[in-house]
Amino acid sequence: METYNLAEMYDAPPMSWAEVTARLDRGFNQGPGLQEGEPGRHTTWVSTINADGGPHVSALGAVWFEGSFYLVTGPTTRRGRNLARDPRCALSLSVREFDLVVEGRVARVLREELERVAKHYHDDEGWPAEVDESGEAVTAPFNAQSAGPAPWHVFRIDPTSAHAVACVEPYGAARWRF
């Protein structure tokens, strides 16, 4: 991994990817204003690429689990169709300490990994997701309206780069290439 200090001209120290991931490991709440110091709004957005090459941006409840971001979407939603056609995307996250953008490609989550992610959603995130009978998607009694009808596909974002801007002292900004 390469680290670039984007705030060097301000004599700010380089941000550490290890510190960013340690903060993500502590968790972040997706509901508006539910965690002290959070921005008071939904905090995660994903950008995908439309068939005409234009951007599509939508809010969603992504999670950080086992060192990766995961997202859920219906295969018939624009986001789902875009990811099936072109796996490139960017995820944006705002927490009290920093704003983060992760760019990369998604990989569809199946089998054992899907079981682990569904269990994480169920046990740790409060969403009663379970793997459906196909073993290739999740279902639950409810989901965000923008996710489309069940079953839902789960994707892991495999990053190619990321950048962050610190919102607390000592401040700073960095880009990482993986």
Secondary structure, DSSP 4 states (H G I P E B T S, - for coil): -EEEETTGGGTPPPP-HHHHHHHHHT----STT-STTS-SS--EEEEEE-TTS-EEEEE---EEETTEEEEEE-TTSHHHHHHHH--EEEEEEE-SSEEEEEEEEEEE--HHHHHHHHHHHHHHSS---EE-TTSSSEE-S---GGG-SSSBEEEEEEEEEEEEEE-STT--EEEEE-
